[in-house]
């Protein structure tokens, strides 16, 4: 608005620069609050009136048109600001509700359980919602620590509802059932009452018993966990046979079998969803998770997962296309 005043005063009214005074109220609606928009609109209208008097255009049609245009844009700017602030408040309310729902569904895992340390990372593909269909949970049962990491087919509220069913069933079954196979059957029964059609959930269950130097895994069609040894070597803890996901009739496909993997002091086990392993860069190249074991050498497991998450975001080069969950389990040396 200051530039418009200077140009109009020194160049004269023949250039017709005065109507551009409306740019001030127009841009005011993009930032700030309603009071700021009202003040800027009033200032713009006052400057336009003074310049019209200075240019002897008050009784001219051109002067009237300019004043009406600035006043109209100022009113529209105030209305737009009010609507923007209302939508920002609604979005903030939705985010707070989503965050509360996520804390119930995906509560923080214990940082330590016996000789184990754990950390989690969750990135939703829908940044405004901050919640999605990936799931994780860690339960300390009478027989040891039990973990689930899974991925619900589909997106949106339906996927969140299914994830809630799986996590709720796991929290009960992981504490009550004697082994992982029994836990898996409880999850199957829970999903059978909930899922419709061809929906399914991929998941990997793990159990680490106290004083054991091995972990039991039960994989329902989920990406295999990444094992990181103290010497820096990495490999995937692949199941003996590929099994069908949860929610599908296991009689029609290969049922999962528990398998043991060495898990000794200094070892790390990284559980993740396909939002990590199938993330692609601009050249359509998958994220090389097996080459990122060096990022997990950070003494703090949370810092280690943060390093992987930032590296994943750098690989994708933009917002994630799918939810990405990671759970890092460490066998402490001491």
C-alpha positions as CSV (number, residue, x, y, z in Angstrom):
1,X,0.0,0.0,0.0
2,X,3.0,2.3,0.6
3,X,4.3,1.7,-2.9
4,X,0.9,2.5,-4.3
5,X,0.8,5.8,-2.4
6,X,4.3,6.7,-3.6
7,X,3.6,5.9,-7.3
8,X,0.3,7.7,-7.3
9,X,1.8,10.8,-5.6
10,X,4.9,11.1,-7.8
11,X,3.6,9.7,-11.1
12,X,0.2,11.3,-11.0
13,X,-3.3,9.8,-11.4
14,X,-2.9,9.3,-15.1
15,X,-1.2,5.9,-14.5
16,X,-4.2,4.6,-12.8
17,X,-2.3,2.9,-10.0
18,X,-4.7,3.7,-7.2
19,X,-7.1,0.6,-7.6
20,X,-4.1,-1.6,-6.7
21,X,-4.6,-0.4,-3.1
22,X,-7.0,-3.3,-2.8
23,X,-4.0,-5.6,-2.8
24,X,-3.4,-4.7,0.9
25,X,-6.7,-6.0,2.2
26,X,-6.6,-9.0,-0.2
27,X,-3.2,-10.2,1.2
28,X,-4.2,-9.4,4.8
29,X,-6.7,-12.2,4.7
30,X,-4.0,-14.8,4.2
31,X,-2.3,-14.2,7.6
32,X,-3.2,-12.7,10.9
33,X,-6.5,-12.4,12.7
34,X,-9.8,-10.7,12.0
35,X,-8.7,-7.5,13.8
36,X,-5.6,-7.2,11.7
37,X,-7.7,-7.5,8.5
38,X,-10.1,-4.9,9.7
39,X,-7.3,-2.4,10.5
40,X,-5.6,-3.0,7.2
41,X,-8.9,-2.7,5.3
42,X,-9.7,0.6,7.1
43,X,-6.2,2.0,6.4
44,X,-6.5,1.0,2.7
45,X,-9.8,2.7,2.4
46,X,-8.6,5.9,4.2
47,X,-5.5,6.1,2.0
48,X,-7.7,5.6,-1.1
49,X,-10.0,8.4,0.0
50,X,-7.1,10.8,0.7
51,X,-5.4,10.1,-2.7
52,X,-8.8,10.6,-4.4
53,X,-9.1,14.0,-2.8
54,X,-5.4,14.7,-3.6
55,X,-6.0,13.8,-7.3
56,X,-9.4,15.6,-7.4
57,X,-11.2,12.4,-8.2
58,X,-13.7,12.4,-5.4
59,X,-16.6,13.5,-7.7
60,X,-15.3,11.4,-10.6
61,X,-16.6,8.0,-11.5
62,X,-13.1,6.7,-11.4
63,X,-12.7,7.7,-7.8
64,X,-16.0,6.2,-6.8
65,X,-15.1,2.9,-8.5
66,X,-11.8,2.8,-6.7
67,X,-13.3,3.4,-3.3
68,X,-16.0,0.8,-3.9
69,X,-13.4,-1.7,-5.1
70,X,-11.1,-1.2,-2.1
71,X,-14.1,-1.3,0.3
72,X,-15.4,-4.5,-1.3
73,X,-12.1,-6.3,-1.2
74,X,-11.6,-5.2,2.5
75,X,-14.9,-6.7,3.5
76,X,-14.2,-9.9,1.6
77,X,-10.8,-10.1,3.2
78,X,-12.3,-9.8,6.7
79,X,-14.8,-12.5,5.9
80,X,-12.1,-14.8,4.5
81,X,-10.0,-14.3,7.6
82,X,-12.9,-15.2,9.8
83,X,-13.6,-18.3,7.8
84,X,-9.9,-19.3,7.8
85,X,-9.6,-18.9,11.6
86,X,-12.7,-21.0,12.1
87,X,-11.3,-23.7,9.9
88,X,-8.0,-23.6,11.6
89,X,-9.8,-24.0,15.0
90,X,-11.7,-27.0,13.6
91,X,-8.6,-28.6,12.2
92,X,-6.8,-28.1,15.6
93,X,-9.8,-29.8,17.3
94,X,-9.7,-32.7,14.8
95,X,-5.9,-33.1,15.4
96,X,-6.3,-33.1,19.1
97,X,-9.0,-35.8,18.9
98,X,-6.9,-37.9,16.5
99,X,-3.9,-37.6,18.8
100,X,-6.0,-38.7,21.8
101,X,-7.3,-41.6,19.7
102,X,-3.8,-42.6,18.7
103,X,-2.6,-42.5,22.3
104,X,-5.4,-45.0,23.1
105,X,-4.8,-47.2,20.1
106,X,-1.0,-46.8,19.9
107,X,0.2,-46.0,23.3
108,X,3.9,-45.6,24.0
109,X,5.7,-48.9,24.5
110,X,7.7,-49.5,27.7
111,X,11.3,-48.1,27.2
112,X,12.6,-51.1,29.0
113,X,11.4,-54.6,30.0
114,X,13.9,-56.7,31.9
115,X,17.0,-57.1,29.7
116,X,15.2,-55.5,26.7
117,X,15.0,-51.9,25.5
118,X,12.5,-50.7,23.0
119,X,11.6,-47.6,20.9
120,X,8.9,-46.9,18.4
121,X,8.4,-44.5,15.5
122,X,5.1,-43.9,13.7
123,X,4.6,-41.6,10.6
124,X,1.1,-41.3,9.2
125,X,0.6,-40.8,5.4
126,X,-2.2,-38.4,6.4
127,X,-0.3,-35.7,8.3
128,X,-3.5,-33.9,9.4
129,X,-4.9,-37.0,11.0
130,X,-1.6,-38.4,12.5
131,X,-3.2,-41.8,12.7
132,X,-3.6,-44.7,10.2
133,X,-3.8,-48.4,9.8
134,X,-0.4,-49.5,11.0
135,X,-0.2,-50.9,14.5
136,X,2.2,-52.0,17.2
137,X,2.1,-53.1,20.8
138,X,4.4,-54.5,23.4
139,X,3.1,-56.5,26.4
140,X,5.0,-57.9,29.4
141,X,3.3,-61.3,30.0
142,X,4.0,-63.9,32.7
143,X,6.1,-65.8,30.2
144,X,8.1,-62.9,28.8
145,X,7.8,-59.9,26.5
146,X,5.4,-60.2,23.6
147,X,5.3,-57.9,20.6
148,X,3.0,-57.3,17.6
149,X,3.7,-55.1,14.6
150,X,1.1,-55.1,11.8
151,X,-0.5,-53.4,8.8
152,X,-4.2,-53.3,8.0
153,X,-5.2,-53.5,4.4
154,X,-6.7,-50.2,3.2
155,X,-6.7,-46.7,4.7
156,X,-9.0,-44.3,6.5
157,X,-11.3,-44.8,9.5
158,X,-12.1,-48.4,8.5
159,X,-8.4,-49.3,8.7
160,X,-8.1,-47.5,12.1
161,X,-11.1,-49.4,13.4
162,X,-9.6,-52.7,12.3
163,X,-6.3,-51.8,13.9
164,X,-8.1,-51.1,17.2
165,X,-9.7,-54.6,17.1
166,X,-6.3,-56.2,16.5
167,X,-4.5,-54.2,19.2
168,X,-7.3,-54.7,21.7
169,X,-7.4,-58.5,21.1
170,X,-3.6,-58.7,21.4
171,X,-3.4,-56.9,24.7
172,X,-5.7,-59.4,26.2
173,X,-4.4,-62.5,24.5
174,X,-0.7,-61.7,24.9
175,X,-1.1,-61.8,28.7
176,X,-3.4,-64.8,29.0
177,X,-2.4,-67.3,26.3
178,X,0.5,-69.8,26.8
179,X,2.2,-69.4,23.4
180,X,2.2,-67.3,20.3
181,X,0.1,-69.8,18.3
182,X,-2.7,-69.4,20.8
183,X,-2.3,-65.6,20.6
184,X,-2.6,-65.8,16.8
185,X,-5.8,-67.8,17.0
186,X,-7.3,-65.3,19.4
187,X,-6.5,-62.5,16.8
188,X,-8.1,-64.6,14.0
189,X,-11.3,-65.1,16.0
190,X,-11.5,-61.4,16.8
191,X,-11.0,-60.4,13.2
192,X,-13.5,-63.0,12.0
193,X,-16.2,-61.2,14.0
194,X,-15.1,-57.8,12.6
195,X,-13.8,-58.1,9.0
196,X,-16.0,-58.3,6.0
197,X,-15.1,-59.5,2.5
198,X,-11.5,-59.9,1.5
199,X,-9.9,-57.6,4.1
200,X,-6.9,-58.8,6.0
201,X,-4.1,-57.7,8.3
202,X,-0.4,-58.6,7.9
203,X,1.4,-59.0,11.2
204,X,4.5,-60.4,12.9
205,X,4.3,-61.6,16.5
206,X,7.4,-62.0,18.7
207,X,8.1,-63.4,22.1
208,X,11.3,-63.0,24.1
209,X,11.4,-65.0,27.3
210,X,13.4,-64.0,30.4
211,X,17.0,-65.3,30.3
212,X,16.5,-66.9,26.9
213,X,19.0,-66.0,24.2
214,X,16.5,-66.5,21.3
215,X,13.3,-65.0,20.1
216,X,10.2,-66.8,18.9
217,X,8.6,-65.2,15.8
218,X,5.2,-65.9,14.2
219,X,4.7,-64.2,10.8
220,X,1.3,-63.7,9.2
221,X,2.5,-62.5,5.8
222,X,4.3,-59.5,7.1
223,X,7.8,-58.2,6.1
224,X,10.4,-60.1,8.1
225,X,12.1,-58.2,10.9
226,X,15.7,-57.0,10.3
227,X,18.3,-58.5,12.7
228,X,21.4,-56.3,13.4
229,X,24.3,-58.1,15.1
230,X,26.9,-56.4,17.3
231,X,29.5,-56.8,14.5
232,X,27.4,-54.8,12.1
233,X,26.1,-57.7,10.0
234,X,22.4,-57.6,9.1
235,X,19.9,-60.1,7.8
236,X,16.2,-60.6,7.7
237,X,14.5,-63.1,10.0
238,X,12.6,-64.8,7.3
239,X,10.0,-67.5,8.3
240,X,10.4,-71.0,7.0
241,X,7.3,-70.7,4.9
242,X,5.3,-67.8,3.6
243,X,1.9,-67.7,5.5
244,X,-1.4,-66.0,4.9
245,X,-2.3,-62.8,6.7
246,X,-4.7,-62.5,9.6
247,X,-8.3,-62.3,8.6
248,X,-8.1,-64.8,5.8
249,X,-9.2,-68.4,6.2
250,X,-6.0,-70.2,7.2
251,X,-7.5,-73.5,5.9
252,X,-7.2,-72.1,2.4
253,X,-3.5,-71.2,2.7
254,X,-0.3,-71.9,4.5
255,X,-0.7,-71.5,8.3
256,X,2.2,-69.7,10.0
257,X,4.7,-71.8,12.1
258,X,6.6,-70.3,15.0
259,X,10.4,-70.2,14.3
260,X,13.3,-69.3,16.6
261,X,16.0,-66.7,15.9
262,X,19.1,-66.1,18.0
263,X,18.8,-63.0,20.1
264,X,21.7,-62.4,22.4
265,X,23.2,-59.4,24.2
266,X,24.1,-56.7,21.8
267,X,21.6,-57.8,19.2
268,X,18.9,-55.6,17.7
269,X,15.6,-56.5,16.0
270,X,13.8,-53.9,13.9
271,X,10.1,-54.5,13.2
272,X,8.6,-52.3,10.5
273,X,5.6,-52.1,8.1
274,X,5.7,-51.9,4.3
275,X,5.5,-48.1,4.5
276,X,9.2,-48.4,5.3
277,X,10.3,-51.3,3.1
278,X,8.3,-50.3,0.0
279,X,9.0,-46.6,0.2
280,X,10.3,-45.4,-3.2
281,X,12.4,-42.5,-4.3
282,X,11.8,-40.4,-7.5
283,X,13.6,-43.1,-9.6
284,X,11.2,-45.7,-8.2
285,X,13.9,-47.4,-6.1
286,X,12.9,-49.1,-2.9
287,X,14.3,-47.9,0.4
288,X,17.4,-50.0,1.1
289,X,16.6,-50.8,4.7
290,X,19.2,-53.6,4.9
291,X,21.9,-51.0,4.1
292,X,20.9,-48.8,7.0
293,X,22.1,-50.9,9.9
294,X,24.8,-48.3,10.6
295,X,22.1,-45.8,11.5
296,X,21.0,-48.0,14.4
297,X,24.4,-47.8,16.2
298,X,23.1,-44.8,18.2
299,X,23.3,-45.6,22.0
300,X,19.8,-44.2,22.5
301,X,17.2,-46.4,20.6
302,X,14.9,-43.4,20.1
303,X,17.7,-41.5,18.5
304,X,18.5,-44.5,16.3
305,X,14.9,-44.7,15.0
306,X,14.8,-40.9,14.4
307,X,17.9,-41.3,12.2
308,X,16.2,-44.0,10.2
309,X,13.0,-42.0,9.9
310,X,14.8,-38.9,8.7
311,X,16.8,-41.0,6.2
312,X,13.6,-42.5,5.0
313,X,12.0,-39.1,4.4
314,X,15.2,-38.0,2.6
315,X,14.9,-41.1,0.4
316,X,11.3,-40.4,-0.5
317,X,11.9,-36.7,-1.0
318,X,8.5,-35.7,0.1
319,X,5.5,-36.7,2.2
320,X,5.1,-40.4,2.8
321,X,2.8,-42.3,0.5
322,X,1.9,-44.9,3.2
323,X,1.9,-45.1,6.9
324,X,5.3,-46.1,8.3
325,X,5.7,-47.8,11.7
326,X,8.9,-49.1,13.2
327,X,9.7,-50.8,16.5
328,X,13.3,-51.4,17.6
329,X,14.0,-54.0,20.2
330,X,17.5,-54.2,21.8
331,X,19.0,-56.9,24.0
332,X,21.0,-54.9,26.5
333,X,24.6,-55.9,27.1
334,X,24.4,-55.4,30.9
